[in-house]
Amino acid sequence: MQFEIVVKTIIDFIILEVNERKANGVVVGLSGGLDSAVATTLAVKALGSSHVFALILPDSPITPTSDVEDAKKLANILKIKYKIIEIGKTKNQFLRHLPKNKLAKGNFASRLRMCILYYYAGIMNYLVLGTTDKSEQKLGYYTKHGDGAADIFPIADLYKTEVREMARYLQLSSAFIEKKSSPRIWKGQTAESEIGLTYEEIDNVLKNLGDNDTLHKSKINTKKVAILTELMDKNSHKQQMGPLCKISYK
């Protein structure tokens, strides 16, 4: 990947979207994970620290303390203003009146976070910066009207493995680069264990779907290919995300 070209493309995209919509900047959910760290760093490069506001929205005890600390450290390095809001008590107050369901409960947390992001975006005349990557976007591995509901998606044309490479290029902390990806909507959740493949395997399949020769040569088990195609079919109703930054040259 030509990092300089990709970074410039994403920066131009963010600037264009903010200017065209006459917004003052962007608000981002800074989770302490890889994708939000990369997206936030690129937003600061595009707009400057004073036009990026981060919300750190832990759900104790689901969100590890290390995620909050990593998010705070990055916000301080980038010199952006941030606010920490614990969503657990508010979430549980609502859920007391609702039927119990693990998946619905997890998605509710994601949608609650997005409500808070849009609340601040409305007050500040900011756009909500999405942090979904291409692997998640293609699989539909995000919450509809939750983390899939942002105004702009600067890294949604970069596969997860490419986002990790971008993080190295941007010289982000190894805490982000090495951390297991997780939506953090229930305790102990990781994306790779839930899906059943590593992101290296996932991205290899997604890049080569329709090319059976390449898939065969890469020795990806046909059962694993089936897992991903079934997941994509199941989540096809989610494919309604807003403006994505298209990377024409990688």
Sequence and secondary structure as in RCSB ss.txt:
>XXXX:A:sequence
MQFEIVVKTIIDFIILEVNERKANGVVVGLSGGLDSAVATTLAVKALGSSHVFALILPDSPITPTSDVEDAKKLA
NILKIKYKIIEIGKTKNQFLRHLPKNKLAKGNFASRLRMCILYYYAGIMNYLVLGTTDKSEQKLGYYTKHGDGAA
DIFPIADLYKTEVREMARYLQLSSAFIEKKSSPRIWKGQTAESEIGLTYEEIDNVLKNLGDNDTLHKSKINTKKV
AILTELMDKNSHKQQMGPLCKISYK
>XXXX:A:secstr
  HHHHHHHHHHHHHHHHHHTT SEEEEE  SSHHHHHHHHHHHHHH GGGEEEEE   TTTS HHHHHHHHHHH
HHHT EEEE   HHHHHHHHTTS   HHHHHHHHHHHHHHHHHHHHHHHTEEEB    HHHHHHT S TTTTT  
SBBTTTTS HHHHHHHHHHTT  HHHHSS     SSTT  HHHHHTS HHHHHHHHHHTT HHHHHHTT  HHHH
HHHHHHHHHTGGG     B      
